[in-house]
Structures are given as C-alpha cells and as structure tokens.
Amino acid sequence: MLEFWSAFGDNVDQKLAKEFEARTGNQLMIRKFSIDEMKAELLLASRSKNYMPDVAWVPSDFLGLHKFIGITPIPKVWIKQEQLEPAAKQSAMVGDSYMGLPLFLGNHLMLFYDKSKITTPIATWEQLQVLSEKEPDKIHISYSVRDMYFFSAFFSLFHPNIPLDQLQFDDDKCSEALAFYYNLAQLNHLNNECNSLCSRQLFIDHKASYLIDGDWAVSNLIEEFGSDLGITSLPSYQGIPMQSLSGGKVLIMTKASFQDPEKRVMIKQLMELAQDKEFLTRLINEHQYISASTEVNQTVIVPNKKIMNAVYQQYLQSQPMPTSLRVSFVWEALARGASRHSDGMPEKETMKYIRNLIDRFTTKVEGL
C-alpha cells in the first residue's frame, strides 16, 4: 500500500486508485487536503520526520519547495519525455530535474457566458464598465474575489509578460491592479468573501452575465448549460491582453518512500499508469481536462469537440506558473494583504505589506 495525499477536490485520485489496484493488486490509501492544508502538512511532516505520504498529487507551484517538503526527483527513465506537451516539462521541472510527473495541464482561468443569451461576448474590461454604467444594479460579471489565484491574473494587465515570481508587488502598477480588482467586485455587488462556489452559482442562476472561472469548473458548467456554454478569452484592458496563470497537477514522491525498495517498485507502477494513454484518454473525456500527453490531446481534443478545444486554446494563451521558491509564498501573502485591504489598509501600504511578507517567508524558509 502507498499513502497518497491529494490536494484536489475532484475524484480523479479515486479513479487512479481503482485502476492502480486493478492493474497491480496494490492499493493507494487516499487522504484529501485543501491546497493550503497540503502545503502546511507537507512542510510540518518533513520537519518532524514523522508522518509523511509516499506520493502526493499537488499543484506544480509546490515544486519550488522541494527542499523543504521532502520530495525527490523522479528518474528520467520513468518519464516518457517524448510524449509530454512542451509546457508540461516547464510545469514539472526545477532546473534539470523532474520534481514531479505532470498528469494534467491547465488550472487556467477563462471567461464563460451563456450562448443562448449572448451572441457576441465582451472582449474588454472597458465594455463591462460601460455595461455597469448603463445597468448599475446588475451583476455583469462574477468571480471568486476571495481566491488570490484570480487576483494574480489581474497583474498581467498592469505588468504584462512579467512572471509572478519576478513581480516586486510594492510598485504603483501593482497598487493599480489591487484597486482595479476590488473596484470591479464592488461594481458587480460581489462580497469580498465570495468564493468560487458563490461566484459560479450567481452565473448558474443567471444573476451574472459572465463568469471568470477555471478549467476545473468546466464539467459542472456543462451539466448546467450543455452546448450553450460559451468560453472565450479573459477581457483585455487598455489594449493589453489579460493572461491567467497556468500550471500542472503533478505527482510527487517523497525521499523516504523512494529509498524503500518495495515502495519504489509500486511508485514506478503508479507513474506508468499516470502516463498510460488509454487511461489518460478516459480521464480527459470525463473531466474535460488537458492531458500532459501531446498524443492524447491531439487524438481527443479535436475541433468538433468545441468546448474541450476552447479550453485547450485558452490554455495556450496562458502564462506558465513559475516553479521557484518565491512563488510558493505569494498566495498566502496576497491573502493576508487582501484581508488587511478589506479592513481599510490603503492600496500602496497593502502592496508593501505583501512584498514584505513574501520576502520574510522566503528568507525564513531558506534559513531552515
């Protein structure tokens, strides 16, 4: 048996466990965590040298913490490198090492709308601002105000083409991004505590005309809207395209489990299953995900599968998530800063606070 920690809410891990047992006779014991809980648990477990998973399924930005969460590189001979999408390598490698095996690519944000009600979707934030002026009482767009992953996409409007881990955060442009984000929420009557479920429900209930959400929401939205679900690019602002971050959902393994001969055999079996074309094809057909396999994507994501093809095209427009140590602390710092801003801290002070937190977290962990 392998202990398998999962940071994702879908049931792919259960399907992986079922297939793993059917093919090998071995089992995965699954423990679920939220993404924030997973990061904390891995850091604590590695420090205490006590209770660690054998393998885990995590977002690719965790890989920057590889020295501190007890994970080890995956042997390159275990990975079918020729099969990987080019961006998959970027989401799985730190330096020259594969610190994770990518299973799915994406985690990117898109703009959703109801094609039965909207023929030509908006393309700019300026168009949405005009709609808000005409109908100030209406929710024209909903998004998860509380989730800092959504906030991160707005930096691209003010600092285009700068990777997240290279932003300084305390400059005027980042302050403008913060003001823009919360002014937009206020214009659309979105509470600062509105999360993904809240914002998605507003769209499903036809209270919001547009929705910003991720590829993880596609299956749910298809159930509600069917072929009327429209997907398009995030709105531009002042001629600058808006880019969501994207990354991978990667399998990682711990040092201790790799050093155990019996577990190492089972982990290799799991990695082989995660690269099996037939199994991946079934998963992406069921979940509308983008596989890490170029061949599987080219076979399954064909033009007549309009929604899946749209998700893939939006992924190609996204900005790859860095796998550096610094980006590992961005989400917590943004969340704490957003909370201070909601309590009345001005934009410039908030962004200075965020930068100081990121620098402090990074320095502290580097000193461990």
C-alpha positions as a Markdown table, in Angstrom:
| # | Residue | x | y | z |
|---|---|---|---|---|
| 1 | Met | 0.0 | 0.0 | 0.0 |
| 2 | Leu | 1.1 | 3.5 | -0.8 |
| 3 | Glu | -0.1 | 6.5 | 1.2 |
| 4 | Phe | -1.4 | 9.1 | -1.3 |
| 5 | Trp | -2.1 | 12.7 | -0.4 |
| 6 | Ser | -4.3 | 14.6 | -2.8 |
| 7 | Ala | -4.8 | 18.4 | -2.9 |
| 8 | Phe | -7.6 | 18.3 | -5.5 |
| 9 | Gly | -11.4 | 18.1 | -4.9 |
| 10 | Asp | -12.3 | 16.0 | -8.0 |
| 11 | Asn | -12.5 | 12.2 | -7.9 |
| 12 | Val | -9.5 | 11.6 | -10.3 |
| 13 | Asp | -7.5 | 10.3 | -7.3 |
| 14 | Gln | -10.2 | 7.7 | -6.6 |
| 15 | Lys | -10.1 | 6.6 | -10.3 |
| 16 | Leu | -6.4 | 6.4 | -10.1 |
| 17 | Ala | -6.6 | 4.2 | -7.0 |
| 18 | Lys | -9.2 | 1.9 | -8.5 |
| 19 | Glu | -7.2 | 1.4 | -11.7 |
| 20 | Phe | -3.9 | 1.0 | -9.8 |
| 21 | Glu | -5.4 | -1.8 | -7.7 |
| 22 | Ala | -7.0 | -3.5 | -10.7 |
| 23 | Arg | -3.7 | -3.5 | -12.6 |
| 24 | Thr | -1.2 | -4.2 | -9.9 |
| 25 | Gly | -3.1 | -5.6 | -6.9 |
| 26 | Asn | -1.5 | -2.8 | -4.8 |
| 27 | Gln | -3.5 | 0.0 | -3.1 |
| 28 | Leu | -3.5 | 3.7 | -2.7 |
| 29 | Met | -4.7 | 5.0 | 0.7 |
| 30 | Ile | -6.0 | 8.5 | -0.1 |
| 31 | Arg | -6.1 | 11.4 | 2.2 |
| 32 | Lys | -7.7 | 14.6 | 1.0 |
| 33 | Phe | -6.4 | 18.1 | 1.8 |
| 34 | Ser | -7.2 | 21.6 | 0.6 |
| 35 | Ile | -4.3 | 23.1 | -1.3 |
| 36 | Asp | -3.3 | 25.4 | 1.7 |
| 37 | Glu | -3.6 | 22.5 | 4.1 |
| 38 | Met | -1.5 | 20.3 | 1.9 |
| 39 | Lys | 1.4 | 22.8 | 1.8 |
| 40 | Ala | 1.4 | 23.2 | 5.6 |
| 41 | Glu | 1.1 | 19.4 | 6.2 |
| 42 | Leu | 4.0 | 18.6 | 3.9 |
| 43 | Leu | 6.2 | 21.3 | 5.5 |
| 44 | Leu | 5.4 | 20.1 | 9.0 |
| 45 | Ala | 5.7 | 16.4 | 8.2 |
| 46 | Ser | 9.1 | 16.9 | 6.6 |
| 47 | Arg | 10.4 | 18.9 | 9.6 |
| 48 | Ser | 9.2 | 16.4 | 12.1 |
| 49 | Lys | 10.4 | 13.4 | 10.2 |
| 50 | Asn | 7.3 | 11.6 | 11.4 |
| 51 | Tyr | 4.2 | 11.1 | 9.3 |
| 52 | Met | 4.9 | 11.5 | 5.5 |
| 53 | Pro | 3.0 | 10.4 | 2.4 |
| 54 | Asp | 4.7 | 8.1 | -0.1 |
| 55 | Val | 3.3 | 10.1 | -3.0 |
| 56 | Ala | 1.1 | 13.2 | -3.4 |
| 57 | Trp | -0.8 | 15.0 | -6.1 |
| 58 | Val | -0.2 | 18.7 | -5.9 |
| 59 | Pro | -0.2 | 21.9 | -8.0 |
| 60 | Ser | 3.1 | 22.5 | -9.8 |
| 61 | Asp | 4.0 | 25.6 | -7.9 |
| 62 | Phe | 4.7 | 23.4 | -4.9 |
| 63 | Leu | 7.8 | 22.1 | -6.6 |
| 64 | Gly | 9.7 | 25.3 | -5.6 |
| 65 | Leu | 9.5 | 23.9 | -2.0 |
| 66 | His | 11.1 | 20.6 | -2.9 |
| 67 | Lys | 14.0 | 21.0 | -0.5 |
| 68 | Phe | 11.6 | 21.7 | 2.4 |
| 69 | Ile | 8.7 | 19.2 | 1.8 |
| 70 | Gly | 10.9 | 16.1 | 1.5 |
| 71 | Ile | 10.4 | 15.2 | -2.2 |
| 72 | Thr | 12.9 | 13.8 | -4.5 |
| 73 | Pro | 13.5 | 13.9 | -8.3 |
| 74 | Ile | 11.8 | 11.3 | -10.4 |
| 75 | Pro | 14.2 | 9.3 | -12.5 |
| 76 | Lys | 14.1 | 10.5 | -16.1 |
| 77 | Val | 13.9 | 6.9 | -17.4 |
| 78 | Trp | 10.5 | 6.6 | -15.6 |
| 79 | Ile | 9.2 | 9.5 | -17.7 |
| 80 | Lys | 8.1 | 9.3 | -21.3 |
| 81 | Gln | 9.6 | 12.6 | -22.1 |
| 82 | Glu | 8.9 | 12.4 | -25.9 |
| 83 | Gln | 5.2 | 12.1 | -25.0 |
| 84 | Leu | 5.0 | 15.3 | -22.9 |
| 85 | Glu | 3.5 | 18.6 | -24.1 |
| 86 | Pro | 6.3 | 21.2 | -24.2 |
| 87 | Ala | 4.6 | 23.2 | -21.4 |
| 88 | Ala | 4.3 | 20.0 | -19.3 |
| 89 | Lys | 8.0 | 19.9 | -18.9 |
| 90 | Gln | 8.1 | 23.5 | -17.7 |
| 91 | Ser | 5.5 | 22.7 | -15.0 |
| 92 | Ala | 7.3 | 19.7 | -13.8 |
| 93 | Met | 11.0 | 20.6 | -13.8 |
| 94 | Val | 13.1 | 22.6 | -11.4 |
| 95 | Gly | 16.4 | 23.1 | -13.1 |
| 96 | Asp | 17.3 | 20.0 | -14.9 |
| 97 | Ser | 15.3 | 17.6 | -12.7 |
| 98 | Tyr | 11.8 | 16.4 | -12.9 |
| 99 | Met | 10.5 | 17.1 | -9.4 |
| 100 | Gly | 7.0 | 15.9 | -10.4 |
| 101 | Leu | 5.2 | 13.9 | -13.1 |
| 102 | Pro | 2.5 | 16.0 | -14.8 |
| 103 | Leu | -0.8 | 14.3 | -15.1 |
| 104 | Phe | -2.9 | 17.2 | -16.3 |
| 105 | Leu | -2.2 | 20.7 | -17.5 |
| 106 | Gly | -4.3 | 23.8 | -17.1 |
| 107 | Asn | -5.5 | 25.4 | -13.9 |
| 108 | His | -6.1 | 28.4 | -16.0 |
| 109 | Leu | -9.0 | 30.9 | -15.9 |
| 110 | Met | -11.4 | 31.7 | -18.7 |
| 111 | Leu | -14.4 | 33.8 | -19.4 |
| 112 | Phe | -17.7 | 31.9 | -19.5 |
| 113 | Tyr | -21.0 | 33.1 | -20.9 |
| 114 | Asp | -24.4 | 31.7 | -22.0 |
| 115 | Lys | -24.6 | 31.5 | -25.8 |
| 116 | Ser | -28.4 | 31.3 | -25.7 |
| 117 | Lys | -28.4 | 34.8 | -24.2 |
| 118 | Ile | -25.2 | 36.4 | -25.6 |
| 119 | Thr | -24.3 | 36.3 | -29.3 |
| 120 | Thr | -21.1 | 38.3 | -29.2 |
| 121 | Pro | -19.3 | 38.2 | -25.8 |
| 122 | Ile | -17.5 | 41.2 | -24.5 |
| 123 | Ala | -13.7 | 41.4 | -25.2 |
| 124 | Thr | -12.6 | 44.3 | -23.0 |
| 125 | Trp | -13.0 | 45.5 | -19.4 |
| 126 | Glu | -14.0 | 48.8 | -20.8 |
| 127 | Gln | -17.1 | 47.2 | -22.4 |
| 128 | Leu | -18.0 | 45.8 | -19.0 |
| 129 | Gln | -17.5 | 49.2 | -17.3 |
| 130 | Val | -20.0 | 50.7 | -19.8 |
| 131 | Leu | -22.5 | 48.0 | -19.0 |
| 132 | Ser | -22.1 | 48.8 | -15.3 |
| 133 | Glu | -22.8 | 52.4 | -16.0 |
| 134 | Lys | -26.0 | 51.6 | -18.0 |
| 135 | Glu | -27.3 | 49.0 | -15.5 |
| 136 | Pro | -25.6 | 49.7 | -12.2 |
| 137 | Asp | -27.8 | 47.4 | -10.2 |
| 138 | Lys | -26.9 | 44.3 | -12.2 |
| 139 | Ile | -24.1 | 41.7 | -11.7 |
| 140 | His | -22.4 | 41.8 | -15.1 |
| 141 | Ile | -19.5 | 39.5 | -14.1 |
| 142 | Ser | -18.8 | 37.3 | -11.2 |
| 143 | Tyr | -15.6 | 35.8 | -10.0 |
| 144 | Ser | -14.1 | 34.4 | -6.8 |
| 145 | Val | -13.0 | 37.6 | -5.0 |
| 146 | Arg | -11.6 | 35.6 | -2.1 |
| 147 | Asp | -9.3 | 33.4 | -4.2 |
| 148 | Met | -5.9 | 35.0 | -4.8 |
| 149 | Tyr | -5.3 | 32.9 | -7.8 |
| 150 | Phe | -8.0 | 35.0 | -9.5 |
| 151 | Phe | -6.3 | 38.2 | -8.3 |
| 152 | Ser | -3.0 | 37.1 | -9.7 |
| 153 | Ala | -4.4 | 37.2 | -13.3 |
| 154 | Phe | -5.1 | 41.0 | -12.9 |
| 155 | Phe | -1.4 | 41.7 | -12.6 |
| 156 | Ser | -0.9 | 40.8 | -16.2 |
| 157 | Leu | -3.0 | 43.9 | -17.2 |
| 158 | Phe | -0.6 | 46.2 | -15.4 |
| 159 | His | 2.7 | 44.2 | -15.7 |
| 160 | Pro | 2.3 | 42.3 | -19.0 |
| 161 | Asn | 4.7 | 39.4 | -19.6 |
| 162 | Ile | 6.4 | 39.6 | -16.2 |
| 163 | Pro | 6.4 | 36.2 | -14.4 |
| 164 | Leu | 4.7 | 36.2 | -11.0 |
| 165 | Asp | 7.9 | 35.4 | -9.1 |
| 166 | Gln | 9.6 | 38.5 | -10.6 |
| 167 | Leu | 6.9 | 41.0 | -9.6 |
| 168 | Gln | 8.1 | 43.3 | -6.8 |
| 169 | Phe | 4.5 | 43.9 | -5.7 |
| 170 | Asp | 5.1 | 47.3 | -4.0 |
| 171 | Asp | 5.1 | 49.5 | -7.1 |
| 172 | Asp | 2.4 | 51.7 | -8.4 |
| 173 | Lys | 1.2 | 49.3 | -11.1 |
| 174 | Cys | 0.6 | 46.5 | -8.6 |
| 175 | Ser | -1.4 | 49.0 | -6.5 |
| 176 | Glu | -3.5 | 49.8 | -9.5 |
| 177 | Ala | -4.1 | 46.1 | -10.0 |
| 178 | Leu | -5.4 | 45.8 | -6.4 |
| 179 | Ala | -7.7 | 48.8 | -6.8 |
| 180 | Phe | -9.0 | 47.6 | -10.1 |
| 181 | Tyr | -9.8 | 44.1 | -8.7 |
| 182 | Tyr | -11.8 | 45.4 | -5.7 |
| 183 | Asn | -13.5 | 48.2 | -7.6 |
| 184 | Leu | -14.7 | 45.7 | -10.1 |
| 185 | Ala | -16.1 | 43.5 | -7.3 |
| 186 | Gln | -17.9 | 46.5 | -5.8 |
| 187 | Leu | -19.3 | 47.5 | -9.2 |
| 188 | Asn | -20.7 | 44.0 | -9.6 |
| 189 | His | -22.0 | 43.7 | -6.0 |
| 190 | Leu | -19.7 | 40.9 | -5.1 |
| 191 | Asn | -18.8 | 40.4 | -1.5 |
| 192 | Asn | -15.1 | 40.2 | -0.7 |
| 193 | Glu | -15.8 | 36.8 | 0.9 |
| 194 | Cys | -17.4 | 35.5 | -2.4 |
| 195 | Asn | -15.5 | 32.3 | -3.3 |
| 196 | Ser | -15.7 | 30.0 | -6.4 |
| 197 | Leu | -18.9 | 28.3 | -5.4 |
| 198 | Cys | -20.6 | 31.6 | -4.7 |
| 199 | Ser | -19.5 | 33.2 | -8.0 |
| 200 | Arg | -20.3 | 30.2 | -10.0 |
| 201 | Gln | -23.8 | 29.9 | -8.5 |
| 202 | Leu | -24.5 | 33.5 | -9.5 |
| 203 | Phe | -23.8 | 32.6 | -13.1 |
| 204 | Ile | -25.7 | 29.3 | -13.0 |
| 205 | Asp | -28.7 | 31.2 | -11.5 |
| 206 | His | -28.5 | 33.7 | -14.4 |
| 207 | Lys | -27.8 | 36.5 | -11.9 |
| 208 | Ala | -24.5 | 37.2 | -13.6 |
| 209 | Ser | -24.0 | 37.5 | -17.3 |
| 210 | Tyr | -20.4 | 36.4 | -17.3 |
| 211 | Leu | -18.2 | 34.3 | -15.1 |
| 212 | Ile | -14.4 | 34.1 | -14.6 |
| 213 | Asp | -13.6 | 30.5 | -13.5 |
| 214 | Gly | -11.1 | 27.8 | -14.1 |
| 215 | Asp | -10.9 | 24.6 | -16.2 |
| 216 | Trp | -11.9 | 22.7 | -13.0 |
| 217 | Ala | -15.4 | 24.2 | -13.4 |
| 218 | Val | -16.0 | 23.1 | -16.9 |
| 219 | Ser | -17.7 | 19.7 | -16.2 |
| 220 | Asn | -20.0 | 21.4 | -13.7 |
| 221 | Leu | -20.9 | 24.2 | -16.1 |
| 222 | Ile | -21.5 | 21.7 | -19.0 |
| 223 | Glu | -24.0 | 19.9 | -16.8 |
| 224 | Glu | -25.9 | 23.2 | -16.3 |
| 225 | Phe | -25.6 | 24.8 | -19.8 |
| 226 | Gly | -24.8 | 22.0 | -22.2 |
| 227 | Ser | -23.9 | 23.2 | -25.7 |
| 228 | Asp | -24.9 | 26.7 | -24.7 |
| 229 | Leu | -21.8 | 27.1 | -22.6 |
| 230 | Gly | -19.6 | 29.8 | -24.2 |
| 231 | Ile | -15.9 | 30.1 | -23.5 |
| 232 | Thr | -13.7 | 33.0 | -24.6 |
| 233 | Ser | -10.6 | 34.9 | -23.6 |
| 234 | Leu | -10.3 | 37.0 | -20.4 |
| 235 | Pro | -11.1 | 40.7 | -21.2 |
| 236 | Ser | -8.2 | 43.0 | -22.2 |
| 237 | Tyr | -7.7 | 46.4 | -20.7 |
| 238 | Gln | -6.3 | 49.4 | -22.5 |
| 239 | Gly | -5.3 | 47.1 | -25.3 |
| 240 | Ile | -3.4 | 44.7 | -23.0 |
| 241 | Pro | -4.4 | 41.1 | -23.1 |
| 242 | Met | -5.3 | 39.5 | -19.7 |
| 243 | Gln | -3.3 | 36.3 | -19.0 |
| 244 | Ser | -4.2 | 33.7 | -16.5 |
| 245 | Leu | -1.5 | 31.7 | -14.9 |
| 246 | Ser | -1.5 | 28.0 | -15.7 |
| 247 | Gly | 0.3 | 25.1 | -14.3 |
| 248 | Gly | 0.1 | 21.4 | -13.9 |
| 249 | Lys | -1.3 | 18.8 | -11.5 |
| 250 | Val | 1.7 | 16.8 | -10.7 |
| 251 | Leu | 2.5 | 13.6 | -8.9 |
| 252 | Ile | 5.4 | 13.8 | -6.5 |
| 253 | Met | 7.2 | 11.2 | -4.4 |
| 254 | Thr | 9.0 | 11.5 | -1.0 |
| 255 | Lys | 12.6 | 10.7 | -0.4 |
| 256 | Ala | 11.8 | 8.1 | 2.2 |
| 257 | Ser | 9.4 | 6.1 | 0.0 |
| 258 | Phe | 11.8 | 6.2 | -2.9 |
| 259 | Gln | 14.6 | 4.7 | -0.7 |
| 260 | Asp | 12.3 | 1.8 | 0.2 |
| 261 | Pro | 12.8 | -0.9 | -2.4 |
| 262 | Glu | 9.2 | -2.3 | -2.2 |
| 263 | Lys | 7.6 | 1.1 | -2.3 |
| 264 | Arg | 9.9 | 2.2 | -5.1 |
| 265 | Val | 8.5 | -0.6 | -7.3 |
| 266 | Met | 4.9 | 0.4 | -6.5 |
| 267 | Ile | 5.7 | 4.1 | -7.2 |
| 268 | Lys | 7.1 | 3.2 | -10.6 |
| 269 | Gln | 3.9 | 1.3 | -11.3 |
| 270 | Leu | 1.9 | 4.3 | -10.4 |
| 271 | Met | 4.0 | 6.6 | -12.6 |
| 272 | Glu | 3.5 | 4.2 | -15.5 |
| 273 | Leu | -0.3 | 4.2 | -15.0 |
| 274 | Ala | -0.3 | 8.0 | -14.9 |
| 275 | Gln | 1.3 | 8.0 | -18.4 |
| 276 | Asp | -0.9 | 5.3 | -19.9 |
| 277 | Lys | -2.6 | 6.7 | -23.0 |
| 278 | Glu | -5.8 | 4.7 | -22.7 |
| 279 | Phe | -6.3 | 5.7 | -19.1 |
| 280 | Leu | -5.5 | 9.3 | -19.7 |
| 281 | Thr | -7.9 | 9.4 | -22.6 |
| 282 | Arg | -10.7 | 8.2 | -20.4 |
| 283 | Leu | -9.9 | 10.7 | -17.7 |
| 284 | Ile | -9.8 | 13.8 | -20.0 |
| 285 | Asn | -13.0 | 12.7 | -21.8 |
| 286 | Glu | -14.7 | 12.5 | -18.4 |
| 287 | His | -13.3 | 15.6 | -16.8 |
| 288 | Gln | -12.6 | 18.0 | -19.8 |
| 289 | Tyr | -9.0 | 18.3 | -18.7 |
| 290 | Ile | -5.9 | 18.8 | -20.8 |
| 291 | Ser | -3.6 | 15.9 | -20.6 |
| 292 | Ala | 0.2 | 16.2 | -20.2 |
| 293 | Ser | 0.4 | 13.9 | -23.3 |
| 294 | Thr | 0.7 | 15.6 | -26.7 |
| 295 | Glu | -0.6 | 12.4 | -28.5 |
| 296 | Val | -3.6 | 12.0 | -26.2 |
| 297 | Asn | -4.5 | 15.7 | -26.6 |
| 298 | Gln | -4.2 | 15.6 | -30.4 |
| 299 | Thr | -6.4 | 12.5 | -30.5 |
| 300 | Val | -9.1 | 13.7 | -28.1 |
| 301 | Ile | -9.1 | 17.5 | -28.4 |
| 302 | Val | -10.4 | 17.8 | -31.9 |
| 303 | Pro | -12.1 | 20.9 | -33.4 |
| 304 | Asn | -15.6 | 19.3 | -33.3 |
| 305 | Lys | -15.3 | 19.0 | -29.6 |
| 306 | Lys | -15.9 | 22.7 | -29.3 |
| 307 | Ile | -15.8 | 23.1 | -25.5 |
| 308 | Met | -12.8 | 21.0 | -24.9 |
| 309 | Asn | -11.0 | 22.6 | -27.8 |
| 310 | Ala | -11.8 | 26.1 | -26.4 |
| 311 | Val | -10.4 | 25.1 | -23.0 |
| 312 | Tyr | -7.2 | 23.9 | -24.8 |
| 313 | Gln | -6.9 | 27.1 | -26.8 |
| 314 | Gln | -7.3 | 29.3 | -23.7 |
| 315 | Tyr | -4.6 | 27.2 | -22.0 |
| 316 | Leu | -2.2 | 28.0 | -24.9 |
| 317 | Gln | -2.8 | 31.8 | -24.2 |
| 318 | Ser | -2.0 | 31.5 | -20.5 |
| 319 | Gln | 1.2 | 32.3 | -18.6 |
| 320 | Pro | 3.1 | 29.3 | -17.2 |
| 321 | Met | 3.4 | 29.2 | -13.4 |
| 322 | Pro | 7.0 | 29.5 | -12.2 |
| 323 | Thr | 8.3 | 26.7 | -10.1 |
| 324 | Ser | 10.6 | 28.9 | -7.9 |
| 325 | Leu | 10.6 | 29.0 | -4.2 |
| 326 | Arg | 9.4 | 32.6 | -4.1 |
| 327 | Val | 6.1 | 31.9 | -5.8 |
| 328 | Ser | 5.3 | 29.3 | -3.2 |
| 329 | Phe | 4.6 | 32.1 | -0.7 |
| 330 | Val | 2.8 | 34.5 | -3.0 |
| 331 | Trp | -0.7 | 33.1 | -2.3 |
| 332 | Glu | -0.5 | 33.4 | 1.5 |
| 333 | Ala | 0.9 | 36.9 | 1.3 |
| 334 | Leu | -1.7 | 38.0 | -1.2 |
| 335 | Ala | -4.5 | 36.6 | 1.0 |
| 336 | Arg | -3.2 | 38.3 | 4.1 |
| 337 | Gly | -2.8 | 41.6 | 2.2 |
| 338 | Ala | -6.3 | 41.3 | 0.8 |
| 339 | Ser | -7.6 | 40.9 | 4.3 |
| 340 | Arg | -5.8 | 44.0 | 5.5 |
| 341 | His | -7.1 | 45.9 | 2.5 |
| 342 | Ser | -10.6 | 44.8 | 3.2 |
| 343 | Asp | -10.2 | 46.2 | 6.7 |
| 344 | Gly | -9.2 | 49.6 | 5.4 |
| 345 | Met | -5.4 | 49.5 | 4.6 |
| 346 | Pro | -4.7 | 51.7 | 1.5 |
| 347 | Glu | -3.6 | 50.1 | -1.7 |
| 348 | Lys | 0.1 | 51.2 | -1.6 |
| 349 | Glu | 0.5 | 50.1 | 2.0 |
| 350 | Thr | -1.2 | 46.8 | 1.3 |
| 351 | Met | 1.2 | 46.0 | -1.6 |
| 352 | Lys | 4.3 | 47.0 | 0.6 |
| 353 | Tyr | 2.9 | 44.7 | 3.3 |
| 354 | Ile | 2.5 | 41.8 | 0.7 |
| 355 | Arg | 6.1 | 42.3 | -0.6 |
| 356 | Asn | 7.5 | 42.3 | 3.0 |
| 357 | Leu | 5.6 | 39.1 | 3.8 |
| 358 | Ile | 6.9 | 37.3 | 0.7 |
| 359 | Asp | 10.5 | 38.4 | 1.4 |
| 360 | Arg | 10.2 | 37.4 | 5.1 |
| 361 | Phe | 8.7 | 33.9 | 4.3 |
| 362 | Thr | 11.3 | 33.2 | 1.7 |
| 363 | Thr | 14.2 | 34.3 | 4.0 |
| 364 | Lys | 12.8 | 32.2 | 6.8 |
| 365 | Val | 12.4 | 29.0 | 4.8 |
| 366 | Glu | 15.8 | 29.4 | 3.1 |
| 367 | Gly | 17.3 | 29.6 | 6.6 |
| 368 | Leu | 15.8 | 26.3 | 7.7 |
